[in-house]
């Protein structure tokens, strides 16, 4: 009996030791992989305007692309870009396919349950956009209208009146209108393609980041932005929780890029405005 008890105790001790070793071995797993492979794998989009898009050489360029390269430089690695859909990125089931998600993700309470946000790297307003021939002149004119949004975005949460900020000193969210119908798209640009067909033809308005809206208008889309902005929010670098070492390295990289003026320069390069400070 004593021998049996000893064996059970020994087995239990070994199991606990094994579990403790496993936790220790997994600490820093993402950072170890990034440094071992000498590459930071980053999820981005191909049609997100100045955030990230394909240029005439079919190469990915944009503010987020340059920021990601800055993080990689700080880590001493190269970059590999992958382009899953935004709904896949925000689903959180990355399974090691990428290490970091760009796309200027708004840190809402719902997302904070899925992601870790090491650093904020840009601030900007979300706005309502209508066709240039629309009779809407203020936000309340969209009450009961068909509103388009990109799936999985802060704009979608806002349209459903479920937008809950998770950053410090966030201002209370106001809802000057209630959509009659919400139509979701895989990207804002596809929503704009429907809106450009005419006022009310398929949708009456689109909610999105102002920089994307201004970029579409600059490209010739017959749209106009309603004032004021729906809300102003920061955007965060997103990683999966569980690797504090990786979190700290990404945070340190962004802190250095802010301190030496790199972020401000990149914002001016891609937007002509410094969006790296809260407005």
C-alpha positions, 0 to 999 in steps of 0.5 A: 500500500505504501509503495502504491501511495509513493508511486501515485505521489511520484506520478503526481509530482512528475505530472505537475513538474511536466505541466510547469515545464510546458508552461515555461517552455511556451512562454515567449513562444511567438517571439521565439518563433519570429526570431528563429525564423527571422521573419515577422508574419503580418496579416494585412489587407490588399484594398484598404486604401492608405492603410495597405493596398497593392500598388502598380507593381502589385506590391503591398504598400501603405501606412500599416505596411511601413509600420510593420516593417518598422516593428520587424526592424526593431526585432531584427527580422524581415517581414512576410505579409499574408492577406486573410479576410478581415473577418478571419483576422478578427475571428482570432483563430490564427493557428500560428499562420501570422504573428501580428494583425494590422488593419487599424483595429479599434480596441473595443471591449469585445475585442479585448476578450480575444486579443492583446493590444501592445500599442496604439499607433494611430488615431482617427474618426469614423464617419458616415458617407453618402452618395453625393446626390443624397439629400442627407445633410446631417447624421439624423437623416440616416435614421431608418436607412439601409447602411453598409459596413465592413463585417467585423469592424468598429463601424459595424458595432456602431451601426448595431449600437453595440460599440463599447470602447476599451481605451482610456478616457474614451468619450461616451458614444452617441447614436444620432440615428438608428439604421433601418437595415444593416448590410455587411460587406467583406470590405468597405470598398465593396460597400462603396461600389454599391453606394456609387450606383446611386442614392438608395439604389442598393444602400443609403450610406456607409460607415467607415474610417475617414481616411478610407472615405477620403481616399475613395472620394479622391479616387473619383467615387461620387460620395460625400462625408456627413459631419460631424464624425460618428466617433474618434478612436485609436487603432491598435496593433493586435496579437493573440494573448499569452506571450508577454515577451512578444507583447513587450517587444512590439510595445517597445518598437512602437514606443521607439517609433513614436519617440524618434518621430517615425510614426508621425513621418509615416502618417504625413507620408500616407495621409498628409496629416499627423494622425498619431496623436489624439485629436 
